[in-house]
């Protein structure tokens, strides 16, 4: 069953730019990604960005976040590589 012309065009474009997964690839041959973000209060966006990269076949997903956010993010996704090096003062400004 075919969709609209726009859906068909979108699907053909996505198929053209998405590489076919090769079962002969080894670790890190499909790509690495780094996500910078996340603080004690806001952990959702960096989590979804990093985990989505893994679901789209990236091999490694590094997440650079604040020290307070690291336990929350790591608890949700042990497959992410955490780097809790950001300072809290850079992420939230007190008003």
Biopython code that builds the backbone (N, CA, C, O; Angstrom):
import numpy as np
from Bio.PDB.StructureBuilder import StructureBuilder

atoms = [
    (1, "UNK", "N", (0.850, -1.176, 0.000)),
    (1, "UNK", "CA", (0.000, 0.000, 0.000)),
    (1, "UNK", "C", (0.890, 1.232, 0.000)),
    (1, "UNK", "O", (1.811, 1.343, 0.809)),
    (2, "UNK", "N", (0.622, 2.119, -0.874)),
    (2, "UNK", "CA", (1.450, 3.307, -1.027)),
    (2, "UNK", "C", (0.816, 4.490, -0.311)),
    (2, "UNK", "O", (-0.407, 4.611, -0.242)),
    (3, "UNK", "N", (1.672, 5.363, 0.223)),
    (3, "UNK", "CA", (1.188, 6.559, 0.893)),
    (3, "UNK", "C", (1.061, 7.709, -0.086)),
    (3, "UNK", "O", (0.972, 7.506, -1.297)),
    (4, "UNK", "N", (1.054, 8.898, 0.442)),
    (4, "UNK", "CA", (0.973, 10.080, -0.409)),
    (4, "UNK", "C", (2.292, 10.268, -1.144)),
    (4, "UNK", "O", (3.292, 9.621, -0.831)),
    (5, "UNK", "N", (2.279, 11.163, -2.123)),
    (5, "UNK", "CA", (3.505, 11.438, -2.888)),
    (5, "UNK", "C", (4.602, 11.958, -1.971)),
    (5, "UNK", "O", (5.771, 11.607, -2.133)),
    (6, "UNK", "N", (4.226, 12.794, -1.007)),
    (6, "UNK", "CA", (5.207, 13.335, -0.063)),
    (6, "UNK", "C", (5.823, 12.218, 0.776)),
    (6, "UNK", "O", (7.034, 12.205, 0.996)),
    (7, "UNK", "N", (5.000, 11.283, 1.243)),
    (7, "UNK", "CA", (5.516, 10.159, 2.028)),
    (7, "UNK", "C", (6.441, 9.289, 1.189)),
    (7, "UNK", "O", (7.489, 8.851, 1.662)),
    (8, "UNK", "N", (6.050, 9.040, -0.058)),
    (8, "UNK", "CA", (6.891, 8.235, -0.945)),
    (8, "UNK", "C", (8.224, 8.918, -1.207)),
    (8, "UNK", "O", (9.271, 8.270, -1.193)),
    (9, "UNK", "N", (8.190, 10.243, -1.447)),
    (9, "UNK", "CA", (9.424, 11.000, -1.662)),
    (9, "UNK", "C", (10.308, 10.959, -0.422)),
    (9, "UNK", "O", (11.519, 10.761, -0.521)),
    (10, "UNK", "N", (9.696, 11.148, 0.748)),
    (10, "UNK", "CA", (10.459, 11.141, 2.000)),
    (10, "UNK", "C", (11.125, 9.790, 2.217)),
    (10, "UNK", "O", (12.288, 9.715, 2.613)),
    (11, "UNK", "N", (10.381, 8.734, 1.955)),
    (11, "UNK", "CA", (10.945, 7.396, 2.146)),
    (11, "UNK", "C", (12.105, 7.144, 1.190)),
    (11, "UNK", "O", (13.122, 6.577, 1.591)),
    (12, "UNK", "N", (11.969, 7.555, -0.056)),
    (12, "UNK", "CA", (13.057, 7.322, -1.014)),
    (12, "UNK", "C", (14.288, 8.153, -0.665)),
    (12, "UNK", "O", (15.416, 7.695, -0.847)),
    (13, "UNK", "N", (14.082, 9.364, -0.169)),
    (13, "UNK", "CA", (15.213, 10.202, 0.252)),
    (13, "UNK", "C", (15.922, 9.559, 1.440)),
    (13, "UNK", "O", (17.150, 9.469, 1.458)),
    (14, "UNK", "N", (15.150, 9.113, 2.430)),
    (14, "UNK", "CA", (15.752, 8.480, 3.606)),
    (14, "UNK", "C", (16.501, 7.206, 3.237)),
    (14, "UNK", "O", (17.579, 6.949, 3.773)),
    (15, "UNK", "N", (15.958, 6.419, 2.346)),
    (15, "UNK", "CA", (16.644, 5.198, 1.914)),
    (15, "UNK", "C", (17.942, 5.526, 1.178)),
    (15, "UNK", "O", (18.928, 4.799, 1.293)),
    (16, "UNK", "N", (17.934, 6.619, 0.427)),
    (16, "UNK", "CA", (19.124, 6.994, -0.341)),
    (16, "UNK", "C", (20.266, 7.473, 0.554)),
    (16, "UNK", "O", (21.434, 7.245, 0.241)),
    (17, "UNK", "N", (19.938, 8.138, 1.667)),
    (17, "UNK", "CA", (20.998, 8.698, 2.519)),
    (17, "UNK", "C", (21.363, 7.810, 3.701)),
    (17, "UNK", "O", (22.347, 8.081, 4.389)),
    (18, "UNK", "N", (20.592, 6.758, 3.948)),
    (18, "UNK", "CA", (20.869, 5.870, 5.074)),
    (18, "UNK", "C", (21.734, 4.704, 4.608)),
    (18, "UNK", "O", (21.331, 3.943, 3.728)),
    (19, "UNK", "N", (22.930, 4.562, 5.198)),
    (19, "UNK", "CA", (23.784, 3.448, 4.774)),
    (19, "UNK", "C", (23.202, 2.106, 5.220)),
    (19, "UNK", "O", (22.563, 2.008, 6.268)),
    (20, "UNK", "N", (23.431, 1.096, 4.417)),
    (20, "UNK", "CA", (22.982, -0.256, 4.753)),
    (20, "UNK", "C", (23.911, -0.810, 5.829)),
    (20, "UNK", "O", (25.132, -0.679, 5.741)),
    (21, "UNK", "N", (23.317, -1.427, 6.842)),
    (21, "UNK", "CA", (24.128, -1.998, 7.916)),
    (21, "UNK", "C", (24.918, -3.187, 7.389)),
    (21, "UNK", "O", (24.376, -4.062, 6.714)),
    (22, "UNK", "N", (26.177, -3.204, 7.702)),
    (22, "UNK", "CA", (27.072, -4.262, 7.242)),
    (22, "UNK", "C", (27.396, -5.177, 8.418)),
    (22, "UNK", "O", (27.987, -4.717, 9.395)),
    (23, "UNK", "N", (27.033, -6.450, 8.358)),
    (23, "UNK", "CA", (27.297, -7.354, 9.480)),
    (23, "UNK", "C", (28.784, -7.615, 9.707)),
    (23, "UNK", "O", (29.158, -8.177, 10.737)),
    (24, "UNK", "N", (29.631, -7.219, 8.769)),
    (24, "UNK", "CA", (31.073, -7.430, 8.919)),
    (24, "UNK", "C", (31.772, -6.277, 9.628)),
    (24, "UNK", "O", (32.977, -6.342, 9.873)),
    (25, "UNK", "N", (31.036, -5.231, 9.958)),
    (25, "UNK", "CA", (31.649, -4.096, 10.660)),
    (25, "UNK", "C", (31.961, -4.473, 12.099)),
    (25, "UNK", "O", (31.305, -5.321, 12.704)),
    (26, "UNK", "N", (32.980, -3.815, 12.621)),
    (26, "UNK", "CA", (33.368, -4.020, 14.012)),
    (26, "UNK", "C", (33.100, -2.745, 14.795)),
    (26, "UNK", "O", (32.715, -1.719, 14.234)),
    (27, "UNK", "N", (33.310, -2.830, 16.088)),
    (27, "UNK", "CA", (33.046, -1.701, 16.975)),
    (27, "UNK", "C", (33.710, -0.427, 16.461)),
    (27, "UNK", "O", (34.854, -0.453, 16.007)),
    (28, "UNK", "N", (33.015, 0.636, 16.533)),
    (28, "UNK", "CA", (33.345, 2.011, 16.120)),
    (28, "UNK", "C", (33.471, 2.211, 14.615)),
    (28, "UNK", "O", (33.836, 3.305, 14.183)),
    (29, "UNK", "N", (33.191, 1.221, 13.816)),
    (29, "UNK", "CA", (33.207, 1.425, 12.371)),
    (29, "UNK", "C", (31.890, 2.013, 11.866)),
    (29, "UNK", "O", (31.820, 2.466, 10.723)),
    (30, "UNK", "N", (30.857, 2.013, 12.690)),
    (30, "UNK", "CA", (29.576, 2.590, 12.289)),
    (30, "UNK", "C", (29.395, 3.991, 12.854)),
    (30, "UNK", "O", (28.370, 4.625, 12.603)),
    (31, "UNK", "N", (30.364, 4.485, 13.607)),
    (31, "UNK", "CA", (30.298, 5.865, 14.045)),
    (31, "UNK", "C", (30.178, 6.064, 15.541)),
    (31, "UNK", "O", (29.681, 5.214, 16.279)),
    (32, "UNK", "N", (30.652, 7.218, 15.951)),
    (32, "UNK", "CA", (30.576, 7.648, 17.344)),
    (32, "UNK", "C", (29.873, 8.998, 17.360)),
    (32, "UNK", "O", (29.927, 9.746, 16.384)),
    (33, "UNK", "N", (29.217, 9.304, 18.465)),
    (33, "UNK", "CA", (28.546, 10.588, 18.604)),
    (33, "UNK", "C", (28.814, 11.131, 19.997)),
    (33, "UNK", "O", (28.959, 10.375, 20.958)),
    (34, "UNK", "N", (28.878, 12.451, 20.093)),
    (34, "UNK", "CA", (29.017, 13.115, 21.390)),
    (34, "UNK", "C", (27.843, 14.068, 21.564)),
    (34, "UNK", "O", (27.549, 14.877, 20.683)),
    (35, "UNK", "N", (27.179, 13.965, 22.704)),
    (35, "UNK", "CA", (26.076, 14.861, 23.047)),
    (35, "UNK", "C", (26.533, 15.679, 24.240)),
    (35, "UNK", "O", (26.998, 15.128, 25.238)),
    (36, "UNK", "N", (26.400, 16.989, 24.138)),
    (36, "UNK", "CA", (26.791, 17.877, 25.229)),
    (36, "UNK", "C", (25.529, 18.522, 25.766)),
    (36, "UNK", "O", (24.838, 19.242, 25.045)),
    (37, "UNK", "N", (25.227, 18.266, 27.031)),
    (37, "UNK", "CA", (24.027, 18.851, 27.615)),
    (37, "UNK", "C", (23.588, 18.079, 28.834)),
    (37, "UNK", "O", (24.156, 17.042, 29.176)),
    (38, "UNK", "N", (22.585, 18.591, 29.470)),
    (38, "UNK", "CA", (22.047, 17.920, 30.637)),
    (38, "UNK", "C", (22.549, 18.518, 31.928)),
    (38, "UNK", "O", (23.745, 18.749, 32.102)),
    (39, "UNK", "N", (21.635, 18.761, 32.816)),
    (39, "UNK", "CA", (21.968, 19.234, 34.155)),
    (39, "UNK", "C", (21.021, 18.535, 35.113)),
    (39, "UNK", "O", (20.230, 17.685, 34.704)),
    (40, "UNK", "N", (21.099, 18.880, 36.346)),
    (40, "UNK", "CA", (20.300, 18.219, 37.381)),
    (40, "UNK", "C", (18.805, 18.247, 37.043)),
    (40, "UNK", "O", (18.095, 17.275, 37.303)),
    (41, "UNK", "N", (18.332, 19.336, 36.474)),
    (41, "UNK", "CA", (16.909, 19.508, 36.204)),
    (41, "UNK", "C", (16.506, 19.000, 34.823)),
    (41, "UNK", "O", (15.422, 18.439, 34.659)),
    (42, "UNK", "N", (17.368, 19.191, 33.839)),
    (42, "UNK", "CA", (17.020, 18.871, 32.451)),
    (42, "UNK", "C", (17.870, 17.710, 31.925)),
    (42, "UNK", "O", (19.000, 17.911, 31.479)),
    (43, "UNK", "N", (17.324, 16.515, 31.981)),
    (43, "UNK", "CA", (18.061, 15.343, 31.504)),
    (43, "UNK", "C", (17.416, 14.696, 30.280)),
    (43, "UNK", "O", (18.027, 13.830, 29.654)),
    (44, "UNK", "N", (16.221, 15.090, 29.936)),
    (44, "UNK", "CA", (15.479, 14.426, 28.863)),
    (44, "UNK", "C", (16.079, 14.571, 27.481)),
    (44, "UNK", "O", (16.308, 13.570, 26.802)),
    (45, "UNK", "N", (16.339, 15.797, 27.046)),
    (45, "UNK", "CA", (16.818, 16.022, 25.676)),
    (45, "UNK", "C", (18.161, 15.348, 25.406)),
    (45, "UNK", "O", (18.305, 14.682, 24.381)),
    (46, "UNK", "N", (19.158, 15.498, 26.297)),
    (46, "UNK", "CA", (20.418, 14.812, 26.020)),
    (46, "UNK", "C", (20.272, 13.288, 26.025)),
    (46, "UNK", "O", (20.918, 12.596, 25.239)),
    (47, "UNK", "N", (19.432, 12.780, 26.903)),
    (47, "UNK", "CA", (19.196, 11.333, 26.936)),
    (47, "UNK", "C", (18.629, 10.850, 25.605)),
    (47, "UNK", "O", (19.140, 9.897, 25.015)),
    (48, "UNK", "N", (17.570, 11.509, 25.132)),
    (48, "UNK", "CA", (16.931, 11.067, 23.895)),
    (48, "UNK", "C", (17.842, 11.244, 22.687)),
    (48, "UNK", "O", (17.810, 10.422, 21.771)),
    (49, "UNK", "N", (18.649, 12.294, 22.666)),
    (49, "UNK", "CA", (19.585, 12.488, 21.552)),
    (49, "UNK", "C", (20.625, 11.370, 21.529)),
    (49, "UNK", "O", (20.907, 10.802, 20.474)),
    (50, "UNK", "N", (21.190, 11.060, 22.684)),
    (50, "UNK", "CA", (22.239, 10.038, 22.757)),
    (50, "UNK", "C", (21.697, 8.637, 22.495)),
    (50, "UNK", "O", (22.326, 7.851, 21.787)),
    (51, "UNK", "N", (20.544, 8.324, 23.056)),
    (51, "UNK", "CA", (19.983, 6.983, 22.885)),
    (51, "UNK", "C", (19.459, 6.796, 21.461)),
    (51, "UNK", "O", (19.514, 5.692, 20.920)),
    (52, "UNK", "N", (18.953, 7.868, 20.854)),
    (52, "UNK", "CA", (18.476, 7.785, 19.467)),
    (52, "UNK", "C", (19.624, 7.482, 18.516)),
    (52, "UNK", "O", (19.453, 6.742, 17.547)),
    (53, "UNK", "N", (20.783, 8.048, 18.787)),
    (53, "UNK", "CA", (21.953, 7.762, 17.947)),
    (53, "UNK", "C", (22.290, 6.274, 17.991)),
    (53, "UNK", "O", (22.622, 5.679, 16.966)),
    (54, "UNK", "N", (22.206, 5.675, 19.177)),
    (54, "UNK", "CA", (22.473, 4.236, 19.289)),
    (54, "UNK", "C", (21.423, 3.422, 18.542)),
    (54, "UNK", "O", (21.746, 2.428, 17.892)),
    (55, "UNK", "N", (20.174, 3.846, 18.637)),
    (55, "UNK", "CA", (19.103, 3.118, 17.951)),
    (55, "UNK", "C", (19.206, 3.247, 16.435)),
    (55, "UNK", "O", (18.687, 2.407, 15.701)),
    (56, "UNK", "N", (19.873, 4.295, 15.969)),
    (56, "UNK", "CA", (20.064, 4.490, 14.529)),
    (56, "UNK", "C", (21.380, 3.870, 14.059)),
    (56, "UNK", "O", (21.838, 4.156, 12.953)),
    (57, "UNK", "N", (21.986, 3.028, 14.888)),
    (57, "UNK", "CA", (23.147, 2.200, 14.542)),
    (57, "UNK", "C", (24.503, 2.835, 14.797)),
    (57, "UNK", "O", (25.509, 2.308, 14.322)),
    (58, "UNK", "N", (24.578, 3.944, 15.523)),
    (58, "UNK", "CA", (25.894, 4.432, 15.949)),
    (58, "UNK", "C", (26.462, 3.406, 16.928)),
    (58, "UNK", "O", (25.715, 2.759, 17.662)),
    (59, "UNK", "N", (27.774, 3.264, 16.934)),
    (59, "UNK", "CA", (28.389, 2.274, 17.818)),
    (59, "UNK", "C", (28.552, 2.778, 19.243)),
    (59, "UNK", "O", (28.277, 2.058, 20.202)),
    (60, "UNK", "N", (28.998, 4.013, 19.371)),
    (60, "UNK", "CA", (29.253, 4.572, 20.694)),
    (60, "UNK", "C", (28.573, 5.921, 20.821)),
    (60, "UNK", "O", (28.565, 6.719, 19.884)),
    (61, "UNK", "N", (28.005, 6.164, 21.989)),
    (61, "UNK", "CA", (27.342, 7.433, 22.252)),
    (61, "UNK", "C", (27.887, 7.991, 23.563)),
    (61, "UNK", "O", (27.630, 7.448, 24.638)),
    (62, "UNK", "N", (28.638, 9.077, 23.459)),
    (62, "UNK", "CA", (29.218, 9.741, 24.626)),
    (62, "UNK", "C", (28.302, 10.884, 25.034)),
    (62, "UNK", "O", (27.833, 11.641, 24.185)),
    (63, "UNK", "N", (28.047, 11.010, 26.325)),
    (63, "UNK", "CA", (27.198, 12.081, 26.820)),
    (63, "UNK", "C", (27.989, 12.900, 27.834)),
    (63, "UNK", "O", (28.364, 12.396, 28.893)),
    (64, "UNK", "N", (28.238, 14.156, 27.507)),
    (64, "UNK", "CA", (28.948, 15.082, 28.385)),
    (64, "UNK", "C", (27.901, 15.882, 29.142)),
    (64, "UNK", "O", (27.103, 16.596, 28.535)),
    (65, "UNK", "N", (27.902, 15.765, 30.471)),
    (65, "UNK", "CA", (26.861, 16.397, 31.281)),
    (65, "UNK", "C", (27.457, 16.892, 32.599)),
    (65, "UNK", "O", (28.655, 16.757, 32.846)),
    (66, "UNK", "N", (26.594, 17.467, 33.436)),
    (66, "UNK", "CA", (27.044, 17.911, 34.755)),
    (66, "UNK", "C", (27.153, 16.699, 35.685)),
    (66, "UNK", "O", (26.597, 15.636, 35.411)),
    (67, "UNK", "N", (27.872, 16.881, 36.773)),
    (67, "UNK", "CA", (28.059, 15.786, 37.733)),
    (67, "UNK", "C", (26.738, 15.353, 38.357)),
    (67, "UNK", "O", (26.543, 14.172, 38.645)),
    (68, "UNK", "N", (25.829, 16.306, 38.568)),
    (68, "UNK", "CA", (24.532, 15.971, 39.158)),
    (68, "UNK", "C", (23.644, 15.171, 38.212)),
    (68, "UNK", "O", (22.838, 14.357, 38.661)),
    (69, "UNK", "N", (23.785, 15.395, 36.914)),
    (69, "UNK", "CA", (22.931, 14.713, 35.937)),
    (69, "UNK", "C", (23.416, 13.304, 35.627)),
    (69, "UNK", "O", (22.621, 12.462, 35.206)),
    (70, "UNK", "N", (24.682, 13.031, 35.823)),
    (70, "UNK", "CA", (25.263, 11.743, 35.424)),
    (70, "UNK", "C", (24.561, 10.531, 36.042)),
    (70, "UNK", "O", (24.249, 9.594, 35.308)),
    (71, "UNK", "N", (24.296, 10.498, 37.356)),
    (71, "UNK", "CA", (23.640, 9.306, 37.914)),
    (71, "UNK", "C", (22.241, 9.069, 37.338)),
    (71, "UNK", "O", (21.842, 7.927, 37.110)),
    (72, "UNK", "N", (21.506, 10.149, 37.108)),
    (72, "UNK", "CA", (20.156, 10.020, 36.546)),
    (72, "UNK", "C", (20.235, 9.461, 35.128)),
    (72, "UNK", "O", (19.518, 8.522, 34.781)),
    (73, "UNK", "N", (21.107, 10.044, 34.318)),
    (73, "UNK", "CA", (21.242, 9.610, 32.927)),
    (73, "UNK", "C", (21.798, 8.192, 32.831)),
    (73, "UNK", "O", (21.328, 7.401, 32.013)),
    (74, "UNK", "N", (22.775, 7.866, 33.642)),
    (74, "UNK", "CA", (23.382, 6.529, 33.609)),
    (74, "UNK", "C", (22.387, 5.477, 34.093)),
    (74, "UNK", "O", (22.374, 4.353, 33.591)),
    (75, "UNK", "N", (21.561, 5.839, 35.059)),
    (75, "UNK", "CA", (20.552, 4.907, 35.558)),
    (75, "UNK", "C", (19.515, 4.557, 34.513)),
    (75, "UNK", "O", (18.986, 3.446, 34.507)),
    (76, "UNK", "N", (19.221, 5.498, 33.625)),
    (76, "UNK", "CA", (18.248, 5.252, 32.556)),
    (76, "UNK", "C", (18.840, 4.465, 31.401)),
    (76, "UNK", "O", (18.114, 3.775, 30.685)),
    (77, "UNK", "N", (20.138, 4.559, 31.211)),
    (77, "UNK", "CA", (20.736, 3.953, 30.021)),
    (77, "UNK", "C", (22.189, 3.577, 30.266)),
    (77, "UNK", "O", (23.086, 4.388, 30.030)),
    (78, "UNK", "N", (22.432, 2.365, 30.733)),
    (78, "UNK", "CA", (23.808, 1.945, 30.999)),
    (78, "UNK", "C", (24.671, 1.843, 29.748)),
    (78, "UNK", "O", (25.895, 1.775, 29.854)),
    (79, "UNK", "N", (24.055, 1.832, 28.556)),
    (79, "UNK", "CA", (24.843, 1.718, 27.330)),
    (79, "UNK", "C", (25.475, 3.033, 26.895)),
    (79, "UNK", "O", (26.316, 3.039, 25.996)),
    (80, "UNK", "N", (25.090, 4.143, 27.511)),
    (80, "UNK", "CA", (25.704, 5.433, 27.195)),
    (80, "UNK", "C", (27.019, 5.577, 27.946)),
    (80, "UNK", "O", (27.163, 5.081, 29.064)),
    (81, "UNK", "N", (27.970, 6.253, 27.331)),
    (81, "UNK", "CA", (29.259, 6.510, 27.973)),
    (81, "UNK", "C", (29.186, 7.913, 28.562)),
    (81, "UNK", "O", (29.096, 8.903, 27.836)),
    (82, "UNK", "N", (29.225, 7.979, 29.884)),
    (82, "UNK", "CA", (29.025, 9.257, 30.579)),
    (82, "UNK", "C", (30.352, 9.961, 30.823)),
    (82, "UNK", "O", (31.365, 9.334, 31.135)),
    (83, "UNK", "N", (30.319, 11.278, 30.673)),
    (83, "UNK", "CA", (31.453, 12.144, 30.983)),
    (83, "UNK", "C", (30.911, 13.303, 31.825)),
    (83, "UNK", "O", (30.561, 14.345, 31.270)),
    (84, "UNK", "N", (30.835, 13.146, 33.149)),
    (84, "UNK", "CA", (30.267, 14.195, 34.001)),
    (84, "UNK", "C", (31.288, 15.303, 34.280)),
    (84, "UNK", "O", (31.787, 15.421, 35.399)),
    (85, "UNK", "N", (31.591, 16.101, 33.276)),
    (85, "UNK", "CA", (32.656, 17.098, 33.411)),
    (85, "UNK", "C", (32.166, 18.540, 33.351)),
    (85, "UNK", "O", (32.939, 19.460, 33.617)),
    (86, "UNK", "N", (30.901, 18.756, 33.008)),
    (86, "UNK", "CA", (30.398, 20.126, 32.906)),
    (86, "UNK", "C", (30.119, 20.687, 34.293)),
    (86, "UNK", "O", (29.721, 19.960, 35.204)),
    (87, "UNK", "N", (30.330, 21.966, 34.438)),
    (87, "UNK", "CA", (30.044, 22.634, 35.706)),
    (87, "UNK", "C", (28.587, 23.059, 35.736)),
    (87, "UNK", "O", (28.047, 23.514, 34.728)),
    (88, "UNK", "N", (27.958, 22.916, 36.871)),
    (88, "UNK", "CA", (26.549, 23.293, 37.029)),
    (88, "UNK", "C", (26.332, 24.775, 36.740)),
    (88, "UNK", "O", (25.279, 25.157, 36.230)),
    (89, "UNK", "N", (27.309, 25.605, 37.057)),
    (89, "UNK", "CA", (27.148, 27.050, 36.883)),
    (89, "UNK", "C", (26.985, 27.444, 35.417)),
    (89, "UNK", "O", (26.443, 28.510, 35.126)),
    (90, "UNK", "N", (27.444, 26.602, 34.488)),
    (90, "UNK", "CA", (27.297, 26.912, 33.068)),
    (90, "UNK", "C", (25.922, 26.538, 32.534)),
    (90, "UNK", "O", (25.510, 27.037, 31.486)),
    (91, "UNK", "N", (25.211, 25.670, 33.237)),
    (91, "UNK", "CA", (23.973, 25.152, 32.676)),
    (91, "UNK", "C", (22.719, 25.889, 33.130)),
    (91, "UNK", "O", (21.772, 26.021, 32.354)),
    (92, "UNK", "N", (22.692, 26.365, 34.352)),
    (92, "UNK", "CA", (21.508, 27.065, 34.853)),
    (92, "UNK", "C", (21.947, 28.363, 35.512)),
    (92, "UNK", "O", (22.840, 28.386, 36.359)),
    (93, "UNK", "N", (21.305, 29.423, 35.106)),
    (93, "UNK", "CA", (21.583, 30.716, 35.723)),
    (93, "UNK", "C", (20.503, 31.042, 36.736)),
    (93, "UNK", "O", (19.316, 30.894, 36.446)),
    (94, "UNK", "N", (20.892, 31.476, 37.901)),
    (94, "UNK", "CA", (19.908, 31.886, 38.903)),
    (94, "UNK", "C", (19.448, 33.295, 38.574)),
    (94, "UNK", "O", (20.252, 34.168, 38.248)),
    (95, "UNK", "N", (18.150, 33.502, 38.664)),
    (95, "UNK", "CA", (17.596, 34.823, 38.372)),
    (95, "UNK", "C", (17.161, 35.501, 39.629)),
    (95, "UNK", "O", (16.666, 36.628, 39.583)),
]
sb = StructureBuilder()
sb.init_structure("model")
sb.init_model(0)
sb.init_chain("A")
sb.init_seg("    ")
for serial, (resi, resn, name, xyz) in enumerate(atoms, 1):
    if name == "N":
        sb.init_residue(resn, " ", resi, " ")
    sb.init_atom(name, np.array(xyz, "f"), 0.0, 1.0, " ", f" {name:<3s}", serial, name[0])
structure = sb.get_structure()
